[in-house]
Amino acid sequence: MYIEYAQLFKVLADANRLKIIELLIKGETCGCTLIDKLSISQPTLSYHLKMIAEAGIARTEKNGNWINYYINKEKLSDIITFIENIKNSEVEQCNL
């Protein structure tokens, strides 16, 4: 479980990927529209989108020559729940 979340946090630990995720949540779907809103190259955008999709944070749908990306809100909810569970866990005493 912790390994999976550590991998997700690695994906989320990049400012460009966070911006891409935010744009996808707001309705952008394809690299062709995302690229105009970011200060990165098209190959770099493709790399980040691939990482986001492989982590399950976004899902893809091929539309002719284009690939559309959609946020997986269930995965985002899982991440939030994981963090809330850590936040709300009871303090255990360390007995040395």
Secondary structure as the mmCIF struct_conf table of DSSP 4:
data_model
#
loop_
_struct_conf.conf_type_id
_struct_conf.id
_struct_conf.beg_label_comp_id
_struct_conf.beg_label_asym_id
_struct_conf.beg_label_seq_id
_struct_conf.end_label_comp_id
_struct_conf.end_label_asym_id
_struct_conf.end_label_seq_id
HELX_RH_AL_P HELX_RH_AL_P1 TYR A 2 LEU A 12
TURN_TY1_P TURN_TY1_P1 ALA A 13 ALA A 13
HELX_RH_AL_P HELX_RH_AL_P2 ALA A 15 ILE A 25
TURN_TY1_P TURN_TY1_P2 LYS A 26 GLY A 27
STRN STRN1 CYS A 30 CYS A 30
HELX_RH_AL_P HELX_RH_AL_P3 GLY A 31 LEU A 34
HELX_RH_3T_P HELX_RH_3T_P1 ILE A 35 LYS A 37
BEND BEND1 LEU A 38 ILE A 40
HELX_RH_AL_P HELX_RH_AL_P4 GLN A 42 GLU A 54
TURN_TY1_P TURN_TY1_P3 ALA A 55 GLY A 56
BEND BEND2 ILE A 57 ILE A 57
STRN STRN2 ALA A 58 ASN A 63
TURN_TY1_P TURN_TY1_P4 GLY A 64 ASN A 65
STRN STRN3 TRP A 66 ILE A 71
HELX_RH_AL_P HELX_RH_AL_P5 LYS A 73 ASN A 88
BEND BEND3 SER A 89 SER A 89
HELX_LH_PP_P HELX_LH_PP_P1 GLU A 90 GLN A 93
#
